[in-house]
Amino acid sequence: MDLKRYFKETSFTSFDRSVSLITLHQRPDRFRMLEDKQKIPQIARGGGFSFVPASFSKNILVKEMLSFNRILEFNESSKIVVVEAGITLGKILEWSFKKHLFLPVQPGWPGITVGGCIAANVHGKNPHKDGTFVDHVEWIELFHPTFGMKIISRSNETKIFEATCGGLGLTGIITKVALRLKDLPSNSLIIVPKKAETFDDALRIMKDNADQDILYSWHIGSTLLNFGKGIVRVGSFSNKNNFDELNVPKIKNLSSDNKLLPFSLWNNFSSTIINTINRKIELIKGNIEKNLFSGLFPFIDKANVFYTLYGSKGFNECQTLISENQSGEFLRDLTKLIHSEKPPLTLLFMKLFKGERKYLRFSGNGLSITLNLKNSSITLRFLEKLDDLVISYNAIPYIIKDSRLSKRVVEQCYPEYYDFKEILKQIDPYRIYKSEVSKRLDL
Amino acid sequence: MTYVIVGASAGLGRALAEKFASQNNDLIIISSDLRDLDALKNDLQNRFEVKIHPIQMSFREYPMDFHNLDKVIHEVGPILGMMLPIGLSDPSDNPSNNENKTIELFNINLICVCIFINRYLELLKKNKSTIIGFGSIAAIRGRTRNSTYAAAKRGLESYFESLRHFMSNDPVTVQFYMLGYLNTNLTFGEKTIGFKPVDVNILATKIYNNRFQDFGKTIYPIYWKPIKILLQFLPWSLFKKIKF
């Protein structure tokens, strides 16, 4: 098979629209295309929803894995399902709902692939209760031209397994994954919005409800009016099935290639108005019952509009994980920084985290704070100062969210940055797997 | 009731397998790599209440090995239909092809397809069934590029006309789809002269819904119909300048 025939040049844009470039693209749809032993610099790509350019780079072959999206094995008693890495979370849920099972860790979009979830070690709506994606992975089949297919797990090739979970796709191509599913308590969730006047309020409410099924807060980010006011969403499974059938709706996928306005409609003024109104409406509505799919993906109806309003210059997002005992102090310093720099901060989200830190994995015990901002020179200046704050607190930034993170910040924040590089050198001496992110971070 | 799909591991064949399985039809899926077929079999059996029988078989060479397929076909009972979305094109295919390439392209696109269908005609006649073949717009009018592929596909079209005629008094529907650009790896990276390749899942649904309709031949997507007429009547002085 002449594999080069199936290459083409494609323009890729990171979801935050910070990087756009043309490179070689391949869509393997059968095993002999996947197991290409040539040592061509390459990177696997799933749904392409990563905010940062983690699945493409100049002169790097992009291997789009979406054809490898099959459910291969299922063990009823252990509830372990083996899937191909290109399967989307939506497809797994569609199947698992029929068996009254589900995967508790669901990031923001059902089109994200399992391979992408592992490479970014994503989290769901309450990482304090459910951990991160790695906590639900039993084993992974990894392909690398130097060793072919290899099964890696916590007990077999431990180092490679740990480096692959949250390893940005740099250890090889994830081909198969065994996931442990959980029983579905019911098909509906009761979401209770709790009023938070300050970040401290939200933190207190979250600590009081740490073991709920859904737990996160959102806050107004603009310093114009109502800064810091927000809502903590506390959700739990209903005692009974209140919806007839649980379906995964057909959803128009998010795209970073939409035709966009040359300017952002999000700014300190518009975000204050819109978020204040939204907050009031949500509090007036009070408790709501949602089907599980809507509960797991609450942003699904609004995401396209939300990101489109940022216009062609895009947005910046940064997510920081700070240890529990420093979270209050960090929030106060962050508030000071926001008030002094006045960045165009649209929204701020908080989640409690529980998990083990390893290599470049975004996990640990503490509080995660996510800032979503319009891309501008003020934002970039603010984020540089935030980097120093993050370093001074020994916090970690989420590599997969922030397109401008530098090697300086990552090597200072992640104590195992050099250990990760060393593992890459051992398993991939030719450094075949590369992306814009790995180049920027010198991985 | 079982359908046979040749070339089921990828592209239109895989889309047909998913569509027919989703409608609770058992399948015999055929392709040259058993690993792809096994993955598809497991997926379809996990998602739908169906039995899937994978058979590894190559259409590149003659004689073909029917041993495993014969065995399975006789085990599964009545065959409701055969679909053969199989084909191979080669960007360097032109009238100066060497012997091996020419034979391979004729085998996979025409000869082995005819041999395959001929073998099971008597079996198909026993029940209401359907045979669905697939051609290409490349066969509208011969040009330098894809010369062998186009000749084979034009031959296949003629074979299906004969097959329909031959089976006209039997409960067998014979259909032939002349296909434009589909969104598969065959068109990935190829020049499609401004035509957006169409989604194979949409086509698979159309094929499923119309599987017993006696329309003979059709062209898909439909906008190729006027283009076909235009190309057929284009004066030679202009046609010879076409480079695509």
Contacts between the chains, C-beta under 8 A, distances in Angstrom:
chain1	res1	chain2	res2	distance
A	5	B	91	6.3
A	5	B	189	6.9
A	6	B	185	5.1
A	6	B	188	5.6
A	6	B	189	6.1
A	7	B	189	5.5
A	8	B	188	6.0
A	8	B	189	3.3
A	26	B	188	7.9
A	27	B	185	6.3
A	27	B	188	5.8
A	29	B	9	8.0
A	29	B	10	4.3
A	29	B	11	7.1
A	29	B	14	7.8
A	29	B	184	7.7
A	29	B	185	5.6
A	30	B	9	5.6
A	30	B	10	5.3
A	30	B	33	6.2
A	30	B	36	4.8
A	31	B	33	6.2
A	31	B	35	4.6
A	31	B	36	5.8
A	31	B	39	7.9
A	32	B	33	6.3
A	33	B	185	7.8
A	67	B	10	7.2
A	68	B	39	8.0
A	70	B	39	5.1
A	70	B	40	6.6
A	70	B	42	6.7
A	70	B	43	3.4
A	71	B	42	7.1
A	71	B	43	5.1
A	71	B	46	4.4
A	71	B	47	6.2
A	72	B	39	6.3
A	72	B	42	4.6
A	72	B	43	6.8
A	72	B	46	7.5
A	73	B	42	6.5
A	73	B	46	7.7
A	74	B	46	5.7
A	84	B	39	6.9
A	95	B	46	7.2
A	95	B	47	5.7
